[in-house]
């Protein structure tokens, strides 16, 4: 278990919760929250997986985009979970192409972080 990534996960989770509860503007709630959610997922996975997954950033983006596409097709209702508030929060209910752009921005940040981490660990820069 990687404690650094686990701590980062909990910090990001607290930030996401604060955004959900306290953020009233559209930029922070809608955009920054979407960028951070993919980083949160990344930190969670890296907490438990010690081996390097070279395309993890891409897998996370694909997952987030699929969840968003599921919102377009009202997946929560199709699964019969529409009456459960938690399911509606986790899966979402409103498709927005801007969310996919934010997920990509967050995953691009993860990709750049991984490149920098590899260079520093090899003694570069």
Number of C-alpha atoms within 10 A of each C-alpha: 10 14 11 11 18 18 14 17 22 14 13 20 17 12 16 20 13 13 17 14 10 10 15 11 9 9 10 14 17 18 17 18 24 23 22 20 21 24 22 23 17 21 22 20 17 21 18 13 12 10 7 9 10 11 11 17 23 15 14 21 22 16 14 22 18 13 18 23 17 18 19 15 13 18 19 20 15 10 8 10 14 16 10 11 10 11 15 18 10 10 18 18 20 14 16 13 12 12 20 22 16 21 28 22 19 25 26 16 16 20 17 13 12 17 13 14 12 12 12 11 10 9 7 9 7
